Amino acid sequence: MKYQVAIIGGGPAGYTAAETAGKAGLSVVLFEKRNLGGVCLNEGCIPTKTLLYSAKTYDNACHASKYAVSVSEVSFDLSKIIARKQKVVRKLVLGVKGKLTAGNVTIVTGEASVIDKNHVLCGDETYECDNLLLCTGSETFIPPIPGVDTVPYWTHRDALDNKELPKSLAIIGGGVIGMEFASFFNSLGVEVTVIEMLDEILGGMDKELSAMLRAEYAKRGIKFMLDTKVVALSEVASGNGDTQQIQVNYENAEGAGCVIAERLLMSVGRRPVTKGFGLENLNLDKTTRGNIQVDGQMQTSVPGVYACGDLTGFSLLAHTAVREAEVAVHAVLGKKDCMSYRAIPGVVYTNPEIAGVGDTEEALQRKGIPYRAVKLPMAYSGRFVAENEGINGMCKLLLAEDNTVLGAHVLGNPASEIITLAGMAVELKLTASEWKKMVFPHPTVGEIFKEAL
């Protein structure tokens, strides 16, 4: 039961670390208490995008006439949409398991607990290791709103498996998760209200583009309540008295009021999982925010113990976790590598998508860094115009005084697929003239960056 690497958590950080270490010839044991793939693959990134693609396909069919295509009857089957989501998840989970098996990784299903830096307990077995990687992920945060314990509510997990559409849905939290579910249910005809405590949705994304996205969804019928604090939750009888509904009491600058909806979705954020696996036995140093402190190689204050993914509290994004895991394993192998957070892309898979990388204007202003913004409508891309009839969008580049690319932000499909072009420019600290020398294929939506440059 002795391994060179022991990994707790089988999400993107954990399974990437296991595969990388296994392929390098290290003996690896991976502990996962639920399903391989973690939250991202089983109840996060992949299932939500599967649902959103069905909703997008339905949207496109409903508006096919804009492209001179006639569709006589458009409908959807929610139970089949959910079934397809589950099929996709099963397929990808098997794919992860296959890659780990190919890397000779020992997979142990069960709750692991750290005894010390070199010993992990799972069930009745004790496993010894030379290096320990903590990849425990994150969990949904439920705010202590008065009445929250007395009302039925959805988390993202419940919303993903629901097979009956509510007539109305109140969403507490206008972040990434909240907006993606708002997009999905709005497309399928549900009356959606988004309640957000901040003055704009999608905190952390470019504020101007977030406002444009909000305006687009407001036109589609979503009601947004910004700068609004939820102060109480309760159940009330419906108009005919047959069913119970959720009453969300709120306060804002206009006073107090309430929203009544058939269902309630909690999406105020996630927090790293730090309890339940013996973390306290390691006595690791923490940051001022209470997250595990790591160096550039993802090593904690205890030599041989590494933390990757949401546990570090940096971005709680799967792609960040994957890169952190690679860096950690390279450190174990003695390979020279260092984690960089300069160009971590953020994407919201609404329709249209919004994506950004590098600094936002708001972040640069807080840091006191001089910059200039170059903004261009997405209509400057011929491919975008051809595929997005009557839809607007924007590309924004943020340049330093010496024209180094500091950030890039895009509203418009497929922002998620082209943002990596800008990410490489930010990571490599390219100037506008250097980036402009790259040859962009024509016609592509990515050419919008060249037009802006």
HELIX and SHEET records of a PDB file:
HELIX    1   1 PRO A   12  LYS A   23  1                                  12    
HELIX    2   2 GLY A   38  GLU A   43  1                                   6    
HELIX    3   3 CYS A   45  CYS A   62  1                                  18    
HELIX    4   4 ALA A   64  TYR A   67  5                                   4    
HELIX    5   5 LEU A   78  ALA A  102  1                                  25    
HELIX    6   6 VAL A  148  THR A  150  5                                   3    
HELIX    7   7 HIS A  156  ASP A  161  1                                   6    
HELIX    8   8 VAL A  176  SER A  187  1                                  12    
HELIX    9   9 LYS A  207  LYS A  219  1                                  13    
HELIX   10  10 LEU A  279  ASN A  281  5                                   3    
HELIX   11  11 GLY A  309  THR A  312  5                                   4    
HELIX   12  12 ALA A  318  LEU A  333  1                                  16    
HELIX   13  13 GLU A  361  LYS A  367  1                                   7    
HELIX   14  14 MET A  378  TYR A  380  5                                   3    
HELIX   15  15 GLY A  382  GLU A  387  1                                   6    
HELIX   16  16 ALA A  415  GLU A  427  1                                  13    
HELIX   17  17 ALA A  432  LYS A  436  1                                   5    
HELIX   18  18 GLU A  447  ALA A  452  1                                   6    
SHEET    1   A 6 THR A 106  THR A 109  0                                        
SHEET    2   A 6 VAL A  28  GLU A  32  1                                        
SHEET    3   A 6 LYS A   2  ILE A   8  1                                        
SHEET    4   A 6 GLU A 125  LEU A 134  1                                        
SHEET    5   A 6 HIS A 119  CYS A 122 -1                                        
SHEET    6   A 6 ALA A 112  ASP A 116 -1                                        
SHEET    1   B 5 THR A 106  THR A 109  0                                        
SHEET    2   B 5 VAL A  28  GLU A  32  1                                        
SHEET    3   B 5 LYS A   2  ILE A   8  1                                        
SHEET    4   B 5 GLU A 125  LEU A 134  1                                        
SHEET    5   B 5 VAL A 305  ALA A 307  1                                        
SHEET    1   C 2 SER A 138  THR A 140  0                                        
SHEET    2   C 2 ARG A 270  PRO A 272 -1                                        
SHEET    1   D 4 LYS A 223  MET A 225  0                                        
SHEET    2   D 4 GLU A 191  ILE A 195  1                                        
SHEET    3   D 4 SER A 168  ILE A 172  1                                        
SHEET    4   D 4 ARG A 263  MET A 266  1                                        
SHEET    1   E 3 LYS A 229  ALA A 237  0                                        
SHEET    2   E 3 GLN A 244  ASN A 252 -1                                        
SHEET    3   E 3 GLY A 255  ALA A 261 -1                                        
SHEET    1   F 5 GLY A 346  VAL A 348  0                                        
SHEET    2   F 5 ILE A 354  GLY A 358 -1                                        
SHEET    3   F 5 VAL A 405  LEU A 411 -1                                        
SHEET    4   F 5 MET A 394  LEU A 399 -1                                        
SHEET    5   F 5 ARG A 372  PRO A 377 -1                                        
END                                                                             
